[in-house]
């Protein structure tokens, strides 16, 4: 098992290889280990893999780096979740550019029934801070997980309001999990780990440089059922998160503000352009999301899979999450079953009435 994790993590230390190519490599080769055992001539036949990438794969450096990284994670109490792990957040799996590995520290209840992201300006006004606290208090009835980015302003107030209300809260970082930014929020980050925690896709030691923040924002958007924007200027990270959330078919909510005020312009424009629902109180979110305060803990029980073969179980578990629909290529790399073999597995499951095939090589679990 440890060797398997080394091979999986090593893919992330190959220069020029991102999440998309990692998925493609696993899909073509069947597993992370097979990627490193393939001859260079075969690697060059994989779309997106050139001579430099093939040489980097055949080198030992990525494997050595991965082994060092796993050792450091063990020392620091950091858990690594790979895309095919059962604990990986299923909401995040549904977005096309989901990270293939996550570094987690803390309790990290990533698959709770209700997840709400709250983001906004770094220059929060007293009005924005007060509404943030009021909305978080309203989410107590739903035992919601609060997600934000630990930044100045609305983000840190959302985290602190969640702590005051005894709600779990998770901060998604733009840098390594050992690079808390801003440093002044280290105390809050530590407090969060008792019931929530820290999350990032970046390796240890990664500096939170500006280009990494939009990538961080996509994780915030992908983790949540609903994204609330509280105060935002005409441009900024909160609006980037809102745009990504719209792309991922998530419900976006925006707090309206006074016309003409700098940090109301972004939210007002989202509402005006029908890119966000108007939000003035928690009941607005409950209505749009169809959340019943009296039924916050009802979950669908998965069907018994004991009679299935191991590979059939892996496919069913991957398709277990909600109404998720997955393409055969996506299923291949997430289950690490080669495409040609996976087609046979899916056909068997379809004959048993457990899986339904859809146009475009998509598959969906039958409830």
C-alpha distance (Angstrom), angle and dihedral (degrees) to the residues before:
residue distance angle dihedral
X1 . . .
X2 3.82 . .
X3 3.80 91.0 .
X4 3.81 89.4 51.6
X5 3.82 90.2 53.4
X6 3.81 90.6 49.7
X7 3.80 91.4 54.2
X8 3.81 92.1 46.5
X9 3.79 93.9 48.9
X10 3.81 92.8 43.2
X11 3.81 89.4 65.7
X12 3.82 87.7 67.5
X13 3.79 92.0 57.7
X14 3.80 96.0 56.2
X15 3.83 107.8 108.7
X16 3.79 113.2 -114.1
X17 3.81 94.7 13.0
X18 3.81 115.3 119.0
X19 3.80 134.4 174.6
X20 3.80 94.7 -76.2
X21 3.81 94.7 52.0
X22 3.81 91.7 43.5
X23 3.79 89.2 57.1
X24 3.78 90.6 46.5
X25 3.79 93.2 49.6
X26 3.81 92.9 51.3
X27 3.79 91.0 44.7
X28 3.81 92.3 53.2
X29 3.80 97.0 39.9
X30 3.81 99.9 36.3
X31 3.82 97.0 -128.0
X32 3.79 142.1 21.4
X33 3.80 91.0 -107.1
X34 3.80 91.2 54.2
X35 3.82 90.1 54.6
X36 3.81 89.9 64.9
X37 3.80 94.8 43.1
X38 3.82 96.2 51.0
X39 3.83 116.2 105.1
X40 3.78 115.1 -109.3
X41 3.82 90.3 -113.6
X42 3.81 90.3 61.1
X43 3.80 93.9 44.5
X44 3.81 90.0 55.1
X45 3.82 89.2 60.2
X46 3.82 91.1 62.5
X47 3.84 112.0 96.7
X48 3.80 111.3 -106.9
X49 3.81 95.4 20.0
X50 3.81 114.1 113.1
X51 3.82 131.2 175.7
X52 3.82 94.0 -84.2
X53 3.81 92.7 51.5
X54 3.81 91.9 44.7
X55 3.82 90.8 51.0
X56 3.81 90.5 49.2
X57 3.81 90.7 51.5
X58 3.79 91.8 51.5
X59 3.81 92.1 49.5
X60 3.81 120.0 91.9
X61 3.80 96.3 -132.5
X62 3.86 97.3 89.5
X63 3.80 91.1 51.8
X64 3.80 92.3 48.2
X65 3.79 91.3 48.2
X66 3.81 91.3 48.9
X67 3.79 92.1 51.7
X68 3.81 91.1 50.6
X69 3.82 90.3 47.7
X70 3.81 93.2 52.3
X71 3.79 90.8 48.8
X72 3.79 90.4 51.8
X73 3.81 91.2 47.7
X74 3.80 89.7 54.2
X75 3.82 91.3 50.4
X76 3.81 93.1 47.4
X77 3.81 96.4 44.6
X78 3.80 92.2 -115.5
X79 3.79 120.5 149.1
X80 3.80 121.4 -147.3
X81 3.79 116.8 -146.8
X82 3.78 118.3 -165.3
X83 3.79 121.5 -156.8
X84 3.80 94.1 -105.5
X85 3.83 94.2 49.5
X86 3.79 114.7 111.5
X87 3.83 91.3 -129.5
X88 3.80 92.7 56.1
X89 3.84 108.5 114.6
X90 3.79 106.0 -93.2
X91 3.81 93.7 -152.5
X92 3.78 89.9 58.3
X93 3.81 90.9 49.7
X94 3.80 88.6 63.9
X95 3.81 95.0 66.5
X96 3.79 118.7 86.4
X97 3.80 95.9 -130.3
X98 3.80 98.7 43.8
X99 3.82 116.4 152.8
X100 3.79 113.6 -100.8
X101 3.81 91.1 -143.1
X102 3.81 133.9 28.4
X103 3.81 128.6 -163.9
X104 3.82 109.9 -144.6
X105 3.78 131.5 -173.1
X106 3.78 123.5 -178.0
X107 3.78 132.2 17.8
X108 3.83 92.2 -43.1
X109 3.83 102.5 -172.9
X110 3.80 91.4 -166.8
X111 3.80 98.9 164.7
X112 3.78 102.4 50.2
X113 3.80 119.5 143.1
X114 3.80 96.3 -103.2
X115 3.79 128.3 28.7
X116 3.80 124.2 -178.4
X117 3.80 125.5 -174.9
X118 3.80 117.2 -152.9
X119 3.80 118.9 -168.2
X120 3.78 138.3 154.5
X121 3.77 148.1 133.1
X122 3.79 123.7 -20.7
X123 3.82 88.2 -136.4
X124 3.80 96.1 62.7
X125 3.80 117.9 -177.3
X126 3.82 123.9 -140.5
X127 3.83 86.1 -103.7
X128 3.80 92.1 55.8
X129 3.80 93.5 45.5
X130 3.80 92.4 49.7
X131 3.81 92.9 49.1
X132 3.80 90.9 47.4
X133 3.78 90.8 56.0
X134 3.80 92.8 44.7
X135 3.80 92.7 51.4
X136 3.80 93.0 47.5
X137 3.81 89.2 50.4
X138 3.80 88.0 53.0
X139 3.80 90.3 53.8
X140 3.81 92.0 58.6
X141 3.82 89.1 84.8
X142 3.81 88.1 60.0
X143 3.81 96.5 44.8
X144 3.81 86.0 -131.8
X145 3.78 125.8 -177.2
X146 3.83 109.9 -123.6
X147 3.81 116.7 -143.9
X148 3.80 126.4 -169.7
X149 3.78 142.1 138.7
X150 3.86 105.3 -100.9
X151 3.82 89.7 -121.0
X152 3.79 126.3 141.9
X153 3.79 117.0 -82.0
X154 3.79 122.6 16.0
X155 3.82 95.1 6.1
X156 3.78 97.1 59.4
X157 3.80 92.0 40.9
X158 3.81 89.7 54.3
X159 3.82 90.6 52.1
X160 3.80 93.1 46.7
X161 3.81 93.1 46.2
X162 3.81 89.0 52.3
X163 3.81 90.7 51.6
X164 3.81 90.8 49.8
X165 3.81 89.5 50.7
X166 3.83 93.6 46.0
X167 3.80 91.6 -117.1
X168 3.82 120.5 142.7
X169 3.79 113.3 -108.0
X170 3.80 132.9 -172.7
X171 3.80 129.1 -161.1
X172 3.80 118.1 -150.4
X173 3.81 109.5 -149.3
X174 3.80 128.9 -150.1
X175 3.80 92.6 -150.2
X176 3.78 136.6 38.1
X177 3.78 118.6 -47.2
X178 3.81 87.7 -111.9
X179 3.84 91.7 55.4
X180 3.81 105.6 75.0
X181 3.80 109.2 -168.8
X182 2.92 124.5 -132.5
X183 3.81 93.8 26.7
X184 3.82 90.9 -147.7
X185 3.83 88.5 69.9
X186 3.82 95.1 58.6
X187 3.80 91.5 104.6
X188 3.79 92.6 55.2
X189 3.81 90.5 44.6
X190 3.80 89.1 55.2
X191 3.81 93.0 48.1
X192 3.80 90.7 50.7
X193 3.80 93.3 59.8
X194 3.82 93.4 72.7
X195 3.83 93.4 70.9
X196 3.80 103.4 2.4
X197 3.75 130.5 9.5
X198 3.78 151.4 -174.6
X199 3.79 128.6 -52.1
X200 3.80 135.4 -172.7
X201 3.78 141.4 151.2
X202 3.80 92.4 -145.2
X203 3.84 123.8 101.1
X204 3.80 122.6 -113.7
X205 3.77 113.7 -71.7
X206 3.82 96.0 23.1
X207 3.80 110.6 148.6
X208 3.84 113.0 -132.0
X209 3.81 95.8 -119.1
X210 3.85 120.4 177.1
X211 3.86 96.8 -100.7
X212 3.80 90.1 58.3
X213 3.81 95.1 60.5
X214 3.84 96.8 73.9
X215 3.81 88.0 50.4
X216 3.82 88.2 51.3
X217 3.81 89.9 50.0
X218 3.81 92.6 57.3
X219 3.81 88.9 58.4
X220 3.81 91.1 51.3
X221 3.82 89.9 51.0
X222 3.81 93.4 44.4
X223 3.81 95.1 49.8
X224 3.80 95.9 56.1
X225 3.79 139.2 76.7
X226 3.79 89.7 -153.3
X227 3.80 133.4 17.8
X228 3.81 120.0 -151.8
X229 3.80 119.8 -160.1
X230 3.81 112.8 -158.6
X231 3.80 113.2 -173.4
X232 3.79 118.3 -19.5
X233 3.77 134.9 172.8
X234 3.80 122.4 -129.4
X235 3.81 89.6 -83.8
X236 3.78 132.5 21.2
X237 3.77 148.5 98.7
X238 3.81 95.1 -65.5
X239 3.80 91.0 59.3
X240 3.81 90.6 47.8
X241 3.80 87.7 54.7
X242 3.82 90.2 49.4
X243 3.82 92.1 50.8
X244 3.80 91.3 49.7
X245 3.79 91.4 47.3
X246 3.81 89.5 53.9
X247 3.81 89.6 50.6
X248 3.82 89.0 52.4
X249 3.84 92.1 49.7
X250 3.79 92.3 -114.0
X251 3.80 121.5 148.8
X252 3.82 111.2 -105.4
X253 3.80 122.7 -160.3
X254 3.80 126.9 -169.1
X255 3.77 131.1 -164.7
X256 3.84 109.6 -131.6
X257 3.78 117.7 -129.8
X258 3.78 141.6 -168.9
X259 3.80 113.5 -62.8
X260 3.80 112.1 -108.1
X261 3.79 95.8 23.0
X262 3.83 114.1 124.2
X263 3.79 96.4 -133.0
X264 3.80 93.9 46.2
X265 3.80 95.8 55.4
X266 3.80 97.0 80.5
X267 3.82 95.6 49.4
X268 3.80 93.4 43.0
X269 3.81 90.8 51.5
X270 3.81 92.0 50.2
X271 3.80 89.9 53.5
X272 3.82 93.4 43.1
X273 3.82 92.1 51.9
X274 3.83 93.1 46.0
X275 3.80 91.2 -114.8
X276 3.80 92.3 122.2
X277 3.78 139.0 29.2
X278 3.79 115.0 -115.7
X279 3.80 109.5 -106.8
X280 3.79 124.9 -167.0
X281 3.80 100.8 146.6
X282 3.79 139.5 7.7
X283 3.80 92.5 -96.8
X284 3.83 88.6 68.1
X285 3.79 90.1 60.4
X286 3.81 92.4 43.1
X287 3.80 90.8 53.5
X288 3.82 96.1 48.6
X289 3.81 93.9 41.8
X290 3.82 92.9 42.1
X291 3.80 90.3 -129.1
X292 3.77 114.4 167.3
X293 3.79 112.8 -152.6
X294 3.79 90.5 -150.3
X295 3.81 95.1 55.5
X296 3.79 107.0 46.8
X297 3.79 99.9 135.6
X298 3.80 104.6 47.1
X299 3.78 112.0 124.3
X300 3.75 131.6 175.2
X301 3.79 111.7 -109.0
X302 3.79 113.7 -130.5
X303 3.78 118.6 -121.3
X304 3.80 119.1 -104.6
X305 3.78 110.2 -92.3
X306 3.80 98.5 179.9
X307 3.80 93.8 114.3
X308 3.79 93.8 56.5
X309 3.80 128.1 95.2
X310 3.84 116.3 -108.5
X311 3.82 95.0 -101.2
X312 3.80 91.4 46.6
X313 3.81 89.4 51.2
X314 3.80 91.1 51.7
X315 3.78 91.5 53.8
X316 3.81 93.1 46.8
X317 3.80 92.5 48.4
X318 3.80 90.0 50.8
X319 3.81 90.2 52.8
X320 3.80 93.7 42.6
X321 3.79 97.5 93.4
X322 3.78 112.7 100.2
X323 3.80 115.7 -73.8
X324 3.77 93.5 -24.3
X325 3.78 116.4 159.6
X326 3.79 119.3 -163.8
X327 3.78 135.8 -171.2
X328 3.78 119.0 -126.5
X329 3.83 91.8 -112.5
X330 3.81 90.8 53.0
X331 3.80 91.1 48.2
X332 3.78 90.3 48.5
X333 3.78 96.9 59.0
X334 3.82 95.7 35.9
X335 3.83 92.5 51.9
X336 3.82 93.3 32.0
X337 3.80 90.9 -131.0
X338 3.84 114.0 137.3
X339 3.82 113.4 -111.1
X340 3.81 95.5 -116.3
X341 3.82 91.7 52.9
X342 3.80 93.1 40.2
X343 3.81 91.2 57.9
X344 3.82 89.0 60.2
X345 3.82 91.9 46.9
X346 3.81 91.7 50.7
X347 3.80 91.4 48.5
X348 3.81 90.4 52.9
X349 3.82 91.0 49.8
X350 3.78 90.4 47.5
X351 3.83 90.7 53.7
X352 3.81 87.9 52.8
X353 3.79 90.6 53.4
X354 3.81 92.7 -117.3
X355 3.80 99.3 111.0
X356 3.78 132.2 37.2
X357 3.81 123.6 -152.2
X358 3.80 116.9 -137.7
X359 3.83 134.1 -171.4
X360 3.80 116.9 -72.3
X361 3.83 96.0 36.2
X362 3.80 89.7 -69.3
X363 3.80 123.8 148.7
X364 3.77 131.9 -162.0
X365 3.79 132.3 -170.9
X366 3.81 114.2 -114.8
X367 3.79 111.9 -126.5
